[in-house]
Amino acid sequence: MIVTLSQIREAHTRIQPHIHHTPIMHSQQVNKLLGCELFFKAENLQKVGAFKARGGCNAVFSMDAAALQKGVLTHSSGNHGAALAWAAALKGANCTVVMPENAPLVKKQAVRGYGAKVIECVASMAAREAAVAAEIQASGSTMVHPYDNETIIAGQGTAALEALGQLDQLPDIIMTPVGGGGLLSGTAIAAHALAAEVGKTIAVIGAEPQGASDAWQGFTSGQRVEQQTPATIADGLRSTLGVRNFEIIREQVNDIVLASEQGIVDAMRLVWTRLKIIIEPSAAVCVAAVMENPQLFAGKRVAIILSGGNVDLDALPW
Amino acid sequence: MIVTLSQIREAHTRIQPHIHHTPIMHSQQVNKLLGCELFFKAENLQKVGAFKARGGCNAVFSMDAAALQKGVLTHSSGNHGAALAWAAALKGANCTVVMPENAPLVKKQAVRGYGAKVIECVASMAAREAAVAAEIQASGSTMVHPYDNETIIAGQGTAALEALGQLDQLPDIIMTPVGGGGLLSGTAIAAHALAAEVGKTIAVIGAEPQGASDAWQGFTSGQRVEQQTPATIADGLRSTLGVRNFEIIREQVNDIVLASEQGIVDAMRLVWTRLKIIIEPSAAVCVAAVMENPQLFAGKRVAIILSGGNVDLDALPW
């Protein structure tokens, strides 16, 4: 096993003083509408507005002082960059985030707002890797990959650890969205191991946009998809599944279910309207998958990790 | 005293099994931006999406069986109608809500969704009163005024009772928006009496839109304004202050502060963006008042009751 429940528990102890203990939310009206009992772990209310604070904090707080002094580095156009910047700031460590020059201004501002250095590069993988290599060369910074990294996976697994501890009884299913696979792989490890401890089982289901379905394709064929051209509003899920993540997901995830673009928008509106919380499109994908595949969820108790709430209010999809 | 802390405590015991114990939320970034320490009581996450569930539930659950059998009645174009309908449904009692025919469809649907009968009338006070009188005549229903009513005031006061119990120490200030004055008057009674019990004081401040400033005018002149022509996006605050409410507010509220329309919209966006929760314009008025009157709040610990989260997502003010 690449990552174990005890590593996830250690991660939780490590990061707990710094993160929010986010609530579980529910809505009888949503349950009635969708024909199952849903428990929403509100990681949109997490630090930096996403579960990514968990992995970022665990990665930075696992480093020794000598490494921290040289700083941390990542490439990200989204929440992981902000999370790493936030965590590094807590430790007084330097952080550099390589971002494509076409990344939304609001996301560059968020990363800079936490005191990190932003290096802009043209929006290609080659340019991004060159910028990362140059920065490592210059500063000796430690690269913290957004998802294909064990401390990140262990950190993201703490959301499920926490959520299952907040519920009276184990749900039948736990769901997360899947992009690079950090959250889903950490969740699968935590959920199965916790269920086994009490002699029970739980189904772990990933939800993915039809327009970025590399995880579903790899899960179905047994062969990791190495690149894709994503076309989805769920900007947090456009990454391709990581190597470690694919391995864990193939072994431990029970199913991956797809959601349409219209379904994602409808689900986002449903959560905004009924739960009165802001979730980003990526966080709505699980809810959309439940709406569009009712036969899989009818009458079940389903925990859903709402992954984040960072949305541009001037560009809403309705 | 019209309503006492012990009545508010009784109300809390009565309604507690039916309402949500809503969280207190905070944001270091918002605190930094506004120069004070803010504690948000998230009543937008309350049943029916607003604190009005508290008063509605207290009113209905205070009635005897004989009265309940004849049903309850109110006039409302907003959250109070939904709250009364919801509370009546819990008791299996009939509920009728007189609504102006131009009330938003979504609000009529909400009231009907809880099983209440909607009587539409032309949008004038005379038509509304005639419809209410006819319904009382026909059914013997009990009229439950949205704010000028003791059980309603006691019920709304439970939000402050709960919020102050959730905080480690008494804040310097507690703020609510003011429309008809149910929430502000209940809050003033609860907060001052609770502070006195521990030998402390607390300032109770109401926030009101400049475009519907009858409470501010009455508070300043000592003379209740009997009617106004409101012009504000804060649709929950267009009512004129009630008689009982004015009396309590004049005696017990420390200040009423105004907010501009632009400030209300900016504050709403700030809360959506930073706290990741949906609040309606009426709930943003306190935050706007803090933004626009920084000298009153600098360095203070301020509890704000976020009154509700019922917003039409197709008609956002940006």
Interface residues (C-beta under 8 A of the other chain):
Chain A: P23 M25 N44 L45 G49 R269 W272 T273 L275 K276 I277 I278 I279 G309 L313 D314 L316 W318
Chain B: P23 M25 N44 L45 G49 R269 W272 T273 L275 K276 I277 I278 I279 G309 L313 D314 L316 W318
